[in-house]
Amino acid sequence: MPNFRPIDRDLPLELPLSLQDWLPEGHLARYVVEVVEALDLSALVQAYSGRGSAPYHPAMMLSLLIYGYATGCYSSRKIELATFDSVAFRFIACNQHPDHDTLATFRERFRVEFEAVFVQVLEVARANQLSRFGRVSLDGTKIHANASRHSALSYGHAERIEAQLQAEVQELMALAEQADGRNVPDGMSVPEELTRREARLGAIAEAKRQIEARAAERYAREQAAYEAKLAARAAKAAARGRKPGGKAPKAPSPEPRADDQINLTDEESRLMHVAGGGFEQCYNAQAVVDTESMLVMVAQVTQAANDKEQVAPLLERVQALPEGLSQPEECVADNGYFSERNVEVCEAAGIAPLIAMKREDHHPHWSARFDEPEAVPPEATPVSHMAHRLKTRTGRAAYALRKQTVEPVFGIIKSVMGFRQFLTRGLQNVQGEWTLVCLAWNLKRMAVLRPQ
């Protein structure tokens, strides 16, 4: 007979008396608490009035959220449950159990203050000499919104449904005017049916109003671009003394397009093309990552599906960071960010751009790895100088770092931390949540990089 260990569920547990003894040294929960409690959280503390019942300390609440996002526990209900079930969460919460409403309210209330906490953590990394922050990589990833693409309503479909509902309202009004009610089906209440359709008409009218407002904003942008093209075309004609070739630019229309859409669940999310094909309701999450430490320096969310317009705002936020973090020497990005203007923006900021100009072959000839291009003249354009740097051995080696820095960060956030969809809705709430995700990633990464 095998000699099994005994099963005795009545055996008294010999647990340590102090929560400090429940976790091993070097545990991620200990590191999160150590860093957060050393930060300046006065902005969060002063937000409490001091009236009513005693609130939970912001340091404990923030540590719970950061550790939750770092370990794939995002839901406030799951975090509340984890304070009972998990030793690490119980350690962070000091054997207290804030309810899910309190956690969710804290996350929404202090989403702006998370930005300052994010910067302070970067300063901790710099003080601990985890990186020199000399080269950054830019990239973006589509993250699903808390909304389904099937909840989207196009302008053309809204007009068709609106016409149908208006016709049904007229029919119901005619039924209501009949004194005997002989044509009313059994169990049908005409006032209730009218109320239901009027509510839907009101929702459709509001959706159309928002689509029309977006169309007006788009028209303003397109009209400015159209006038700039006309001015350039006129200047070229005056310089050459003849009409320039090619078709004249087409004037934009201020009217909404039939395929303009709005999502009825999260109106600020957008339908975007995702990897693997197809379209989903998403936000475009951007990150500026330090290539040496893989720490996220700037976390930003945009509604634009295209990355070309993100270089200038991202670099502005990098330059707004404290001294020692605000002036990287190089900026690496894929060809989704390439434009002549973006190259000039980097040069004007004193940052050497390494932005791919096109997709390169995956299997070049072996001799290409040892080629060195001829030097370009000093008066060449910024784009020409960047193209030359990309062809040098040093430039190729620097650009190759992009695939092993910023892309793995997104891969770990999505596959290891399991963050593939925002829990909150609206651009401002989503921005706060993405900051929290990248803050959790940074502390998770710093726990690995710290001297053991």
Buried (B, 14 or more C-beta within 10 A) or exposed (E): EEEEEEEEEEEEEEEEEEBEEBBEEEBBBBBBBEBBEEBEBEEBEEEEEEEEEEBBBBBBBBBBBBBBBBBEBBBBEBBBBBBEEBBBBBBBBEEEBBEBEBBBBBBBEBBEBBBBBBBBBBBBBBEEEBBEBEBBBBBBBBBBBBBBBEBBBBBBBBBEBBEEBEEBBEEBEEBEEEEEEEEBEEEEEBEEBBEBBEEBBEEBEEBBEBBBEBBEEBBEEBBEEBEEEEEEBEEEEEEEEEEEEEEEBEEBEEEBEEEBBBBBBBBBBBBBEBEEEEBBBBBBBBBBBBBBBBBBBBBBBBBBBEBBEBBBBBBEBBBEBEEEBBBBEBBBBBEBBBBEEBBBBBBEBEBBBBBBEEEEEEEEEEEEEEEEEEEBEEEEEBBEBBBBBBBBEEBBEBBEBBEEBBBBBBEBBBEBBEBEBBBBBBBBBBBBBBBBBBBBBBBBBBBEBBEE
